Amino acid sequence: GTPGRVLDHITNTKGFSLRSIKVLILDECDKLLDMDFERDIDIITKKCPQTRQTLLFTATFSSKIKMLKEKTSKAEIVKLSMDDQKTNQELKQFIVVAPLIDKLHYLVKTIQSFNDQTFVFCNKIVDVEKIALMLKHLHYAAGQIHGQMSQEQRLVNLKQFKQKQIKILVATDVAARGLDIDEVQVVINYQMPQTAKEYVHRVGRTARAGATGVSCCLVSQQEVAQFQIIEADIGVRMEKLNISKDGIEATRDEVNAAVRVAEGIMKDKK
């Protein structure tokens, strides 16, 4: 399970215990640490026996990985290969060039362009929360799922998305691991993932079991290099999707107002 789900079980599930764990596996732990799950991992590891074996699966060897290895009992690092990452042939893949300052405006217009059951992926929880609140204020049936939500909250939003009560689900990578949802038509990468493997995992939410699907990357100037690396790794040349600048200007004030509302709600929650 995700760190949040495991912690939820530790706290709320009667009889749940990690005392008999013999092997602890942290898959894609570099990604977990990048998404600020270090505290959660620390709590989980302390609940496990010190005699356990710990395997850290990672695509990179960062200073955070080194620190985790040093303080984790009997940890072994398993380096993951990023070769041969391929996307489904039934998936149509687009790129939208979006100036960073206007990226939220381009996101809204991209959602409007496809108008279907949609996953929006972000790299940070704060962006997930902001976008979901913004979309709700713009009268979209939107929800969110990320690792700092309780398992109960995540399951409620997931159920509503499956039943199409929610049309747009904004999520982080870690929270979306292992989800199996039929009839997801569109995946939008609001921010570029760090690796081709993460990209393939994201867009794999659509075009499943022989169905067709669409993915779209919103790429700012700062993300062009990362986008080109991923495009080369997956061996696909993505088609450019043009968003009308006149359309952006037509809804600028409305979207700006929704962003201010979202930021105000988030500020009040702190």
N, C-alpha and C positions, 0 to 999 in steps of 0.2 A: 504494500500500500504506500501511498504518499506519506511523507512525514506528518502532515496534518491529520491524516486518517488514523495512523498508528497512535499518535498522541491522544486523539479523540477516544480510541478504544481503551488506552491506558487509564484515562480519566473517568470515562463514563460506562464502560462495559464491565459488568460484574463478573469477576472470576478471570478476567483477561490478564495475562502475565507473560513476561519475556524471560522469566527465570530459567526456563528449560532450553533456551536458544543455544544451539551449538555452532551455527554459522550465521553471521550477519552479513547480508549483501547490500551494499549501497550502489545502486545502478545509476550511471550518469551523475556521479556525485559532484563533478565539476559544475554541472548545471544547477544542482541543488544548492551548492554554496554560492553561486552567482546570484541566485534568487533569494538569498538571505535566510536559508533554512538551517544555518549553522547552529543556532540555539536549539532548534527542534532536534537535530541530529545528536547534539550533545546530551540532551535529556534522554533520548531513546537509548543511546549507547550505555549510559549509566544504569539503565534499567536491565541491561543484559549481563549475564555472568562474565566475569573477567577472564574465564578460561575459554571463552568462545573464540572461533576463528572469524576474522573480519576481512571481507573482500571489497575493495574499492574499485569499481568499474568507472573508467574515465577516459575521455578522448584527449585530455590535455594534462600537463603536470604543472600546475600553478603553485604559488606560494601557499594558497589556502589548502590545496590537496596535501602539500608537504606537512603543514601544521596539523591537519586532521590525522595524517598517518602517525605523526609523532605522539599524539595524545590518545590514539585509539589502540586498544589492546590487540597485539598480534596482527596488525593490519597488513594486508598484501595488496599491491596495486596491480590491476589488470588493465592494460592499455587497449582501448578499443580502436579497431580499424575503421576508417571512414570511406573505404573504397566501395565502388560499385553501388552507389546510392541511386536508385532509379524510381521514377514516379510512374503511376498507372498510365497506360496508353490512352485510356478513355478520359483522361483529365485534360481540359483545355486551360492553359496557363497564361496569365496576363501580367503585365507590369503597368503601373500608373506612376508617372514621374510627378512627385508631389513636393513642393517647397516645404521645408520643415515648419515654417511659421504658419502655413495654411494646411497642415496635414489633416487636422480634424475636419476641415471643410471638405477636403478631397475624400475622406473616409465616408462622410455622409452621402456625397454624390455617388460614390462607388456602390454603396449599399442600395441606393435608389436605382442604379443602373441594372442591378440583377434582381432585386425585389423578390427574394426567396429565403428559405431556411438557411441561415448563415452563421458560421463560426468566425469570430474576429479574434485573432491571436495577438497578444502583447507580450513584451519581455518583462514588464514590471507590474506588480500588483496595483500600484498607485494609478497606472494608466488604465488598467482594467476597470477599476472603480470609477474613475473619471468619465471614461467613455460610456459605460453602462448608464450612469446617472444622466449624462448629456443626452443620450438617445431616448431615455424615458421622458425627459423634459420636451423632447421633440416629437413625442407621442408615438414612439416606436415600442413594440412589445419586446423589451430587451431585458436580459438577465446577465448574471456574472457567475464565474466559478474560479476560485483560486485557493491556494494552500492555507491562507489565514482564515478562511471560513470554516465553520463547524461542518462535520460530515453531514449532519441533518440539513443544514442550509444548502449544501452542494447537491444533495439528493433531491431536494424539493425543486431547485432550479433545473436540474437535469430532467426530472420527470415532466416538468412543464414544457421544456424544450422538445422532448420526445412527443408530447401530446399536442405540440404546435400552439400552446398557449403563449409561449415565448417564441419569437421568430428569430431573434438575434441573440446569440450567446457569446459573451466576451470572456476570454479565458487566458490564463497563463499556460505554458507548456506542461509544467509538472501536474497541475490540476486536471489536465485533459488526458493524461496517460491512460491507455486502456479503455477509453470510452468506445462503445459500439452502438452507434445511433444510425438508424436507417433514414434515408431521404434527406440527408444534408446535401444541399445543392451547391453551396458556395463556401469557400474558405478565403478569408481576407487576412493577409499578414500586415497588420498596422505597422509593425516594426520587423525588420529582417531578423531571422534567427541567426545564431552564431555559426551553425554548421549545416552541411547538406543533409545530414541525418535528421536533424531537428526539422528542417524544411519538409523532408519526405514524410516525417511523422505528422506534421501539421496538416499538410494537404491530403494525407491519407484518410482524413475524416470524411472526405467526399469521394465520388467515383469508386464506390465499393461494390463488390460482388457483381461486376459486369455493368453496373450503372455508369452513366456519364456524370461529369461534375466540372466545376469551374474553380480555379484558384486565382487570386490576384494579390500581387505584392505592391504596397505603397512604398515607393523608394525615394527618399530625399537625397540631395547631393552628397550628404555625409555618409550615405549607405551604399553608394554606387559600387565602390570597390568590393564590399561584402556580397552584394547582389551578383556581381560578375563572377566571383569565386564560386558561389553556389550554382549559378547557371552553368558554369563550366563543369562542375563536379557531377551534376545530374544529367548533363549532355542534352539539354533542351534549350532552344532559343525561344524565349517568351515573347508573345505578341504584345505590342504597345496598345493600351486602351486609352483613348483620348477623352479627357474630361473637360467640358466647356468652361472656360474662364468666366464667361457671361453667367453661366449657371452658378458658379461659385459666388460671384458678386451679388446675384439675386437673393441668395439666402444668407449672406455674410452676417447681417445684423441678428438674424434669428439664431444662427448657430453660435455666435459670440455670446448672446444672452444665455443660451442653454449651458455653455461652458462656464459662465460666471455662476450660474445656479449650482452646477455640479461642484465647482470649487468651494462654494460657500457651504454646501452640505458636508463636504469632506473636512473642511476647517472646523465646523461645529462639532464633528464627531471626535476630534482630537482632545 
